[in-house]
Amino acid sequence: MAFYDTDVTQLHDDLVNKRVSATELTQAAFARIKATDDQVKAFLALNEEAALKQAAALDQAGIAPDQMLAGIPLAVKDNIVTKGLTTTAASKMLADFKPVYDATVVEKLHQVGVINVGKTNLDEFAMGSSTENSAFQTTKNPWDLTRVPGGSSGGSAAAVAAGDVLGAVGTDTGGSIRQPASFTGVVGMKPTYGRVSRWGVIAFGSSFDQVGWLSQSVKDNAYMLEAIAGLDAKDMTSSHLAVPHYAANLAQADVKGLKIAVPKEYLGEGIDEDVKEVIKAALAHYESLGAQIDEVSMPHTKYGIPAYYILASSEASSNLQRFDGIRYGFRAADVKNLEDVYVKTRSEGFGPEVKRRIMLGTFSLSAGSYDAYFAKAAKVRRLIADDFNQVLADHDVIMGPTAVSTAFKVGAEITDPTKMYLNDLLTVSVNMAGLPGMSIPAGFSKANGMPVGLQIIGKAFDEQTVYDAGYVFEQTTDFHKQTPQLGGQN
C-alpha cells in the first residue's frame, strides 16, 4: 500500500469492507518511513509499538462506515503534546520531555480512531521558515534533497510529500503550514483563529497560533479538519460555532460566479517572476471556470512583516519564560546560584533563532520601547485586518501566491534573518487578521521545476468556501497528482 496514490475515501472503503486492515496500513506507513526518512529526515520520533497495538484493536472491533479516519495512519508535529511520546518542540530544552497528557487535538484524533505514527520535525519552538532551526536535524524537501521543505511545519509537509502518510498535523503562527505546503507541493490549511483548540500546543504566539493540516488532497484535508475542530472548554479562545461537514459539502462545490480578489501587492515587488507566472495561469484557469477576478489593493501588506515579528516575538518572550530550568526540561550544570540557573539554562537550552526572538520581544515590551514598537505594531495589525475586511465584504475569497519564491537551497538563507523573515511576506497578515488560509499545488516553476502554491484566503469561519475553491481547482487540474521521485516511488 502506497499513500501517495490513494486517499482517505478509498482507504476508508477498503477498511470497512476488509480489503485491507488497519494493521496492514500501519505497517505500510512504517515501511515507507523507513525507506525514505534517512534521506528526508521528517520524523523526530516514531510511535511504532503503540500504533500497531492500536491498529490491531481497531481491526478486532471493525471500522464503522461513519468513522472516516479510523485506522488511517497520520502524523503529528512535535510541538503538540502526546502522552508518553517524546515532545521536544525540536529544542534541546525539551529533548527528554514525555508529557503526561494529550493535547486536545490528539485526544480528538484518538476518539475518531486515527493512528499516530510519530512526531515530525520543525524549527525550534516553531520559529523559522525552513526547518533548519531544529536542534536535532535538518529536514529536506522530497522534490529536491538539496532544498528546504519550508517551515516551521517542514517535517509534517515533507512526510506528506514523501508519501509516508496522507496527512500530518501542523501549526501556523505566520505561515508555518501554508509556506511548507507550497514548497513541497501539498495542501496546507490554516483554519480561522479559534476554530481548533490550542490546548496542549506548545505556545509561540498565543494570538496567532492555529492548528491545521498538511495533506495530499483538499478533500482529505477537509475530513481531517472536521475531526479536530470545535469548542474546547480547556481553551477560552476556541469558538462555539458549529463545525460544518466540510468534505461532504464538497459535492456541491462550484466556482461559477465566485468573486475572487487578487491584491496587486501579492503580485508586486519581491515576488519571483516564475511564481507570478504560475499564479497568473491558475487565476486564468479559475476565470475559465466562470469565476470573477478583480484586482484590489491591500496597502498595509508591506507593514505585515515588521509588525508581525514585533508582536509574535513579544508573545514568544512571554510564553518562553516558563522554560527556566526549575520546573521541567533541560537544566544547565555547574550553576552557583538561582540567576545562574536561569541564564545558563536558557543560554544553553535555546538555539540562536529562539534567543533572537526572545530578545526582540523583550526589548519591544520594555518600558522604554513599548509605545514606540509594540503599541504601534498592534495598531498596524488592526489596519491589516481592516484591509481584509474591506476586500472580503465584496468578494468571496482572496487569492495570490503562498510564498514569494519556490523552495531555496539548504543553507542559503539561514545566516540572514531578514531575508528568512521575508519568506512570510504573503502569509503573516492572514494570521494577524485571524482568517482561514489554504495553500494548494498550482503548478511548477519553469526555472527550477519546484512546486508553487496558490493561497486561498476566506472570511472568518468560512473554511468551506476556501475548501470549495481549492477542490474545484484540484479536480480540474492534475498538479496534486504529481509526486517526487523518492525511495523507489514511481
C-alpha positions in Angstrom: 0.0 0.0 0.0 1.4 3.4 -1.1 0.0 6.5 0.5 0.9 8.8 -2.4 -1.5 7.0 -4.8 -4.7 6.8 -2.7 -6.9 8.9 -0.4 -9.0 8.8 2.7 -12.2 7.9 0.9 -10.6 4.9 -0.8 -8.7 3.7 2.3 -11.9 4.0 4.4 -13.9 2.0 1.9 -11.1 -0.7 1.9 -11.0 -0.8 5.7 -14.8 -1.0 6.1 -15.0 -3.8 3.5 -11.9 -5.6 4.9 -9.9 -5.4 1.7 -7.2 -4.1 3.9 -6.6 -3.9 7.6 -5.5 -1.1 9.9 -2.5 -3.2 10.8 -1.5 -3.5 7.2 -1.9 0.2 6.6 0.2 1.0 9.7 2.9 -1.5 8.7 3.0 0.1 5.2 3.4 3.5 6.7 6.3 2.5 8.8 7.9 0.6 5.9 7.6 3.8 3.8 9.0 6.0 6.5 12.0 3.6 6.9 12.6 3.7 3.2 12.6 7.5 2.9 13.4 9.1 6.2 17.2 8.6 6.1 17.1 11.0 3.2 14.2 13.3 4.2 14.5 13.3 8.0 10.9 14.3 8.5 10.4 12.5 11.8 11.9 13.1 15.3 10.1 10.1 17.0 8.2 7.1 15.8 5.3 5.5 17.7 5.5 2.1 16.2 4.7 -0.2 19.1 1.7 1.8 20.3 0.4 2.4 16.7 0.5 -1.3 15.8 -1.3 -2.2 19.1 -4.0 0.4 18.3 -4.3 -0.9 14.8 -4.8 -4.4 16.0 -7.6 -3.3 18.4 -9.3 -1.4 15.6 -9.2 -4.5 13.3 -10.7 -6.6 16.0 -13.5 -4.2 16.7 -14.1 -3.4 13.0 -14.3 0.0 11.2 -17.8 1.6 11.2 -19.0 3.3 8.0 -19.2 6.7 9.7 -15.6 6.5 11.1 -13.9 8.1 8.1 -10.4 8.4 9.7 -10.4 5.3 11.8 -7.4 3.0 11.1 -5.7 5.6 9.0 -2.0 6.4 9.9 -1.3 10.1 10.2 1.5 12.2 11.9 1.7 15.0 14.5 4.0 18.0 14.6 6.4 17.7 17.6 5.2 20.9 19.3 1.9 19.3 20.1 2.0 17.2 23.3 1.4 13.5 23.2 1.1 11.4 26.3 4.1 9.1 26.8 5.6 10.0 23.5 8.5 12.4 23.5 7.5 16.0 22.7 10.5 18.2 22.1 9.4 21.2 20.0 12.8 20.4 18.3 14.6 22.0 21.1 17.4 20.9 23.4 15.3 22.5 26.2 12.8 19.6 25.9 15.0 16.9 24.5 13.7 14.2 27.0 10.3 15.6 27.8 7.5 13.0 27.8 4.1 14.6 28.6 1.6 13.0 30.9 -1.4 14.1 28.9 -2.5 14.6 25.3 -3.3 17.9 23.6 -7.0 18.3 22.7 -6.3 17.8 19.0 -4.5 14.5 19.8 -7.4 13.4 22.1 -9.9 14.1 19.3 -7.8 12.1 16.8 -7.8 9.2 19.3 -11.5 9.4 19.6 -12.0 9.0 15.8 -9.5 6.2 15.6 -6.6 7.9 13.9 -3.3 6.1 14.3 -0.5 8.4 15.2 2.7 7.0 13.6 5.0 9.6 15.1 6.2 13.2 15.7 7.5 15.4 12.9 10.4 17.8 12.9 10.1 21.6 13.0 12.0 24.8 13.5 12.7 25.0 17.2 9.6 26.2 19.1 8.0 26.7 15.6 10.3 29.7 15.0 11.6 29.6 11.4 10.7 29.2 7.7 13.0 26.3 6.7 13.2 23.6 9.4 16.9 24.3 9.6 16.5 25.7 13.2 15.7 22.3 14.7 18.2 21.3 17.4 18.3 17.7 16.1 18.2 17.5 12.3 17.5 19.4 9.1 14.6 18.1 7.1 15.0 18.0 3.3 12.5 18.7 0.6 11.4 15.4 -1.1 11.3 17.1 -4.5 15.0 18.1 -4.2 17.0 16.9 -1.2 19.3 19.9 -1.6 16.4 22.3 -0.8 14.5 23.1 2.4 10.8 22.0 2.9 9.8 25.3 4.4 8.9 25.8 8.0 8.1 25.7 10.7 5.9 22.6 9.9 8.6 21.3 7.4 8.6 17.9 8.9 4.9 17.4 8.5 5.0 18.8 4.9 7.9 16.6 4.0 6.3 13.5 5.5 3.2 14.0 3.4 5.1 14.9 0.2 7.3 11.8 0.6 4.2 9.6 0.7 4.8 8.5 4.3 1.3 9.5 5.4 -1.8 11.0 3.8 -1.8 13.9 6.4 0.1 15.4 9.2 -0.9 17.9 11.9 0.9 21.3 11.7 0.8 24.6 13.4 0.7 28.0 11.7 1.7 31.2 13.5 2.7 33.3 10.5 2.6 30.8 7.6 4.1 27.7 9.1 1.5 25.3 7.4 1.0 27.2 4.2 4.6 28.1 3.2 5.9 24.5 3.6 2.8 23.2 1.8 3.8 25.5 -1.1 7.4 24.4 -1.0 6.6 20.7 -1.1 3.6 20.6 -3.4 0.9 19.5 -0.8 -2.3 21.0 0.6 -2.0 23.1 3.8 -4.9 24.6 5.7 -4.6 27.2 8.5 -8.2 27.5 9.9 -9.7 30.6 11.4 -8.2 31.5 14.8 -10.4 29.7 17.3 -11.7 27.0 15.0 -9.3 24.4 16.6 -8.3 24.2 20.2 -4.7 25.2 21.1 -4.7 23.4 24.4 -1.7 21.2 24.6 0.2 23.1 21.8 3.5 24.5 23.0 2.9 28.2 22.6 4.8 30.5 20.4 2.5 33.5 19.7 -0.8 32.9 21.5 -2.9 35.3 19.5 -1.5 34.0 16.2 -1.1 30.2 16.6 -3.5 27.9 15.0 -3.5 24.1 14.4 -4.3 22.7 10.9 -3.4 20.0 8.5 -1.0 19.3 5.6 -2.4 16.6 3.3 -2.2 15.2 -0.2 -5.6 16.4 -1.3 -8.2 19.1 -0.4 -10.9 16.5 0.4 -8.6 14.6 2.8 -7.7 17.9 4.4 -11.5 18.7 4.9 -12.1 15.3 6.6 -9.1 15.9 8.9 -10.0 19.4 9.9 -13.6 18.4 10.8 -12.1 15.7 13.1 -10.2 18.2 15.3 -12.3 21.4 15.0 -14.8 22.6 17.6 -15.3 24.1 21.0 -12.9 23.1 23.8 -13.7 24.0 27.4 -9.9 24.0 28.1 -9.3 26.8 25.5 -11.1 30.0 26.1 -10.2 31.2 22.6 -11.9 28.2 20.9 -15.1 29.0 19.0 -18.6 27.7 19.9 -19.7 27.9 16.3 -20.8 24.6 14.8 -18.3 22.8 12.5 -19.6 22.1 9.0 -19.3 18.8 7.3 -16.6 20.2 5.1 -15.8 17.1 3.0 -19.4 16.1 2.4 -20.3 19.6 1.3 -17.6 19.5 -1.4 -20.1 17.5 -3.6 -21.8 20.9 -4.2 -18.6 22.8 -4.8 -18.7 25.3 -7.8 -16.7 28.3 -8.6 -19.0 29.8 -11.3 -19.8 33.3 -10.1 -17.2 33.1 -7.3 -15.8 36.6 -6.7 -12.0 36.4 -6.3 -9.9 39.4 -5.2 -6.3 39.5 -6.2 -4.3 42.1 -4.3 -1.8 43.9 -6.6 0.6 43.8 -3.7 0.6 40.0 -3.8 2.0 40.0 -7.4 4.3 43.0 -7.0 7.8 43.7 -6.0 9.6 40.9 -4.1 7.7 38.0 -5.7 9.8 35.8 -8.0 8.7 36.1 -11.7 8.4 32.3 -12.1 6.0 32.2 -9.1 3.9 35.0 -10.6 3.7 33.2 -13.9 2.3 30.0 -12.3 -0.2 32.0 -10.2 -1.4 34.1 -13.1 -2.1 30.8 -15.0 -4.0 29.5 -12.0 -6.2 32.6 -11.9 -6.8 32.4 -15.6 -8.0 28.8 -15.0 -10.5 30.0 -12.4 -11.7 32.6 -14.8 -12.2 29.9 -17.5 -14.4 28.1 -15.0 -16.7 31.1 -14.5 -15.1 32.9 -11.6 -14.8 36.7 -11.5 -11.3 38.0 -11.0 -10.9 41.5 -9.5 -7.6 43.3 -8.8 -7.7 45.1 -5.5 -5.3 46.8 -3.2 -4.3 45.9 0.4 -2.0 48.8 1.1 -0.9 47.7 4.6 0.5 44.4 3.4 4.1 45.8 3.3 3.9 46.5 7.0 3.0 42.9 7.9 6.5 41.6 8.4 7.8 44.2 10.8 4.6 44.3 12.8 4.3 40.6 13.0 7.8 40.0 14.2 7.4 42.6 16.9 4.1 41.2 18.1 4.8 37.5 17.7 8.3 37.8 19.3 6.7 39.8 22.2 4.3 36.9 22.8 7.1 34.4 22.5 9.2 36.3 25.0 6.3 35.9 27.5 5.5 32.3 26.6 9.0 31.0 26.8 9.6 32.4 30.3 8.3 29.1 31.6 11.5 27.3 30.5 13.6 28.3 33.4 15.4 25.1 34.4 13.3 24.7 37.5 10.1 23.0 36.7 10.8 20.7 33.7 13.1 20.3 30.7 16.8 21.0 30.4 18.7 22.4 33.3 22.3 23.7 33.0 25.0 22.0 35.1 27.7 23.8 37.1 25.4 26.6 38.4 26.3 28.6 41.5 23.0 30.5 42.2 19.5 31.0 41.0 20.4 33.6 38.4 23.0 31.1 37.1 20.2 28.5 36.7 18.1 30.9 34.6 20.8 32.4 32.5 22.8 29.3 31.8 19.8 27.1 31.2 18.4 29.5 28.6 21.7 30.2 27.0 22.5 26.5 26.6 19.0 25.2 26.0 17.7 27.6 23.4 19.0 27.9 19.8 20.1 31.1 18.1 16.8 31.9 16.4 14.7 31.4 19.6 17.1 33.6 21.6 17.0 36.2 18.8 13.2 36.4 19.0 13.1 36.4 22.8 15.5 39.4 22.8 13.5 41.2 20.2 10.2 40.6 22.1 11.7 41.5 25.5 13.0 44.8 24.0 9.7 45.6 22.4 7.8 45.1 25.6 10.3 47.1 27.8 9.2 50.3 29.4 11.2 52.5 27.1 10.1 50.8 23.9 6.5 49.6 24.4 4.9 52.7 22.9 7.4 53.1 20.1 7.2 49.4 18.9 4.7 47.1 20.4 1.8 49.6 20.6 2.4 50.8 17.0 2.6 47.2 15.7 -0.7 46.4 17.4 -2.3 49.4 15.5 -0.8 48.2 12.2 -2.4 44.8 12.9 -5.8 46.4 13.1 -5.2 48.2 9.8 -4.2 45.0 8.1 -7.3 43.3 9.5 -9.4 46.2 8.1 -7.8 45.7 4.7 -9.0 42.1 4.7 -12.5 43.0 6.0 -13.0 45.7 3.3 -12.0 43.4 0.4 -13.9 40.4 1.7 -17.0 42.5 2.1 -17.3 42.4 -1.7 -15.6 39.2 -2.5 -15.8 35.5 -1.6 -12.1 34.8 -1.4 -8.7 36.4 -1.8 -6.0 34.7 -3.9 -2.4 35.0 -4.7 0.9 33.2 -4.2 1.6 31.5 -0.9 5.3 32.1 -0.9 7.5 34.7 -2.5 9.7 32.0 -4.1 10.0 28.3 -4.5 12.0 26.3 -2.0 15.5 27.6 -1.6 18.7 25.6 -1.0 19.6 24.3 2.4 21.9 26.9 4.0 21.1 29.6 1.5 19.3 31.9 4.0 19.9 30.6 7.5 22.6 33.2 8.2 20.4 36.1 7.1 17.4 36.5 9.4 16.0 39.4 7.5 15.9 37.5 4.2 14.5 34.5 6.0 11.7 36.5 7.6 10.7 37.9 4.2 9.6 34.4 3.2 6.5 35.0 5.3 5.5 38.2 3.5 2.3 36.8 2.0 1.2 34.7 4.9 1.7 36.6 8.2 -1.1 39.1 7.5 -3.6 36.2 7.4 -2.7 35.2 11.0 -2.8 38.9 12.1 -6.4 39.0 10.9 -7.2 35.6 12.2 -8.6 34.4 8.9 -8.6 30.9 7.2 -5.9 30.4 4.5 -5.0 27.4 2.4 -2.2 26.6 0.0 -2.8 24.2 -2.8 -0.5 23.0 -5.5 -0.8 25.4 -8.5 2.0 24.2 -10.8 5.7 24.1 -11.1 8.4 26.7 -11.7 9.9 26.7 -15.1 13.1 28.0 -13.6 13.8 25.0 -11.3 10.9 22.6 -11.5 9.9 23.1 -7.9 6.2 23.3 -6.7 4.4 26.6 -6.5 1.5 27.1 -4.1 -1.7 29.2 -4.6 -3.0 30.7 -1.4 -6.8 31.0 -0.9 -7.9 33.3 1.9 -11.5 33.3 3.2 -13.8 35.1 5.6 -13.7 34.2 9.3 -15.1 30.7 9.9 -15.8 30.2 6.2 -13.3 27.4 5.6 -16.0 25.8 3.4 -15.7 28.3 0.7 -11.9 28.1 0.8 -12.1 24.3 0.5 -14.7 24.5 -2.3 -12.5 26.8 -4.3 -9.4 24.6 -3.8 -11.3 21.4 -4.5 -12.6 22.6 -7.9 -9.2 23.7 -9.0 -7.7 20.4 -7.8 -10.4 18.4 -9.7 -9.8 20.3 -12.9 -6.0 20.1 -12.9 -3.5 17.4 -12.1 -0.8 19.2 -10.2 -1.6 17.4 -7.0 -1.2 14.0 -8.6 2.5 14.7 -9.4 4.8 13.3 -6.8 8.6 13.5 -6.1 10.7 10.5 -7.2 11.9 9.3 -3.9 12.5 5.9 -2.2 11.6 3.8 -5.2 8.4 5.7 -5.8 7.1 5.6 -9.4 
